[in-house]
Amino acid sequence: MARPTAEKAQEVLMSDFQTLVADTEKLLAHTASLAGEQADELRDQINESLLRARETLSVAQAALRERSQEAVVATEEYVQANPWQSVGIAAGAGFLLGLLATRR
């Protein structure tokens, strides 16, 4: 159950960042009509920043997938090794959340 939720959150985050990069690329393309040396320098700087952002996104995506997979595996192993303790922890967390929700 935790696996699909974590993967979905990951996918949404990566999709949002990729949309941001794509929108910035569109903005860069629309500024192509601007003339002058400063506009060319600005477009070059934006383009370099986009390339760095893409590289960072790729590295972050790989690291995030690896770390989340490790967390899911560790959690599943713990729950399988200690089922009653896991149930107790979940019940305690649910109780605390219930208390907090009723105070609002």
N, C-alpha and C positions, 0 to 999 in steps of 0.2 A: 504494500500500500504506500509506503514512503517512497519507493522507487519512482512510480509515475509522477508523483507530486514534485519531487526534486527535479526530475528531468523536464517537466513542464515549465517550472520556474526558470530553469536554465535556458530553455528554448525561447521563452518570452524575453528574457534579458538580452540574449544574443540577437534576437530578431529586432528588438528596439534599437540596439546599438548599430546594427547593420543598416537600419532605416535611417538613422541619424547620419551615418557616413554617406549613404546614397543621396540624401537630401543636400548634404554639403557639396557633393559632386555636382548636383544639378545647379546649385547656386554658383559654383565655380564656372560651369558652362555658360550660365546666363551673364556672368561678368566678362565674358570674352569680348563683348561689344565695347567694353571700356577701352579707351585708347591711352597711350602714354606708357612711359617706362615704369612708373610707380605701379600702375595696374598690372603690368607684366610681372613685376617683382612680387606683388601681393598674390597673384595667381600661383606663382611658383612656390611661395611659402605655404599657401593653403594646400597645394598638391603634395608637398613634402609632408605636411602634417597629416594629411589623409593616409599617405603610405605608412607612416609610423603608427597611426591609429589602427590600420588594418593588421599590421604585424603584431601590435600589442593585443588586439582582439583575438587573433589566432592563438597566441601564446596563452592568454588568459582563458580562452575557451578550453584549450587542452588541459590546462592545469585545473580548472574548475571541474571539468568532467572527471578527471582522475581523482581529485579529492572527494568529490561527492560520491563517487563509486566506492571509494575506500570507506567512507563514513557509513554508507548503506550496508556494506558487507560487515563492517565491525558491529553495527547495531543488530543486524540479523544474527550474527554469531552470539552476541551477548544475550539476546532474547531466547535463542535456542538453548544456550547453556544455563540460563537462569530464568525460566519462565515465570515462576511465582514471584520472584523479586521484581521482574519487569511489570507484572500485573499490579503489584503494590505501588510501584513508582508511578505507573499510569493512573491508577486510582487516586493517589495523592495529588498528582498534577491536576487531574480533573476536578478534584475537590477544591483545590486552591483557585483554579480558574472560575469555578462556580461561585465561590465566595466573592471574588473580585467582581464578577458580573452582576451579582445581586446588590452590591453596594453602590452601583452607579445609578 
